[in-house]
Amino acid sequence: MLNIILFGPPGAGKGTQSAFLVQHYGLVHLSTGDIFRANIKGQTELGKLAQSYMDQGQLVPDDVTISMLESEVDNHPSAKGFIFDGFPRTTAQAHALDSFLDGRNTPVSCMLALDVVEEELKARLLSRAKTSGRPDDANPEVIQKRIDVYNAETAPVAGHYALQGKYTGVDGVGTIAEITERLRAAVPSE
Ligand code: AMP
């Protein structure tokens, strides 16, 4: 099993690069943001709850997010591995993921962290808003909130995996192909 956490702030390119990793390594892509958006579209109870947080650039509570992620993993019993995109976003989520995967003898293989400076992130998100249709990309105040939440609550998750020797930082500025190549070089051989 190859379990990759693709990490980085909003706008770092996690979704774009996940597409390559999925294809190249035959992994299942689990994006908590995508799953929440599908639930909003389907007007489920989970979607209604998530939307109130997402619209403000806040994190959806850990208990809801963790149980959703765990059931998604369990929905793919024959997966060769997973790409976790946008999860874990808090140290509580990281601890939950570790114990959940350890219990299945398929621990996290590595965390690949895309590194992009804040001004570039803001420009990318505003540009993405033109095609993404995402309300949280179109509002500069919500973008700032998402970046602030990332710095306060999510950035410490990198330290959690660095302590386990699983963290690799990757320069997230360049062409899509250049960044893809940097990621490929950073994936541990099985
Ligand atoms: P993303 O698509 O990863 O940019 O996520 C969009 C929004 O979904 C975030 O701003 C949060 O409100 C919510 N979200 C996504 N993943 C998580 C997570 N792991 N924990 C809490 N909230 C999340």
Residues whose N, C-alpha, C, O or C-beta is under 5 A from the ligand:
A	BS01	AMP	P10 T32 G33 D34 F36 Y53 M54 G57 Q58 L59 V60 T65 G86 F87 P88 R89
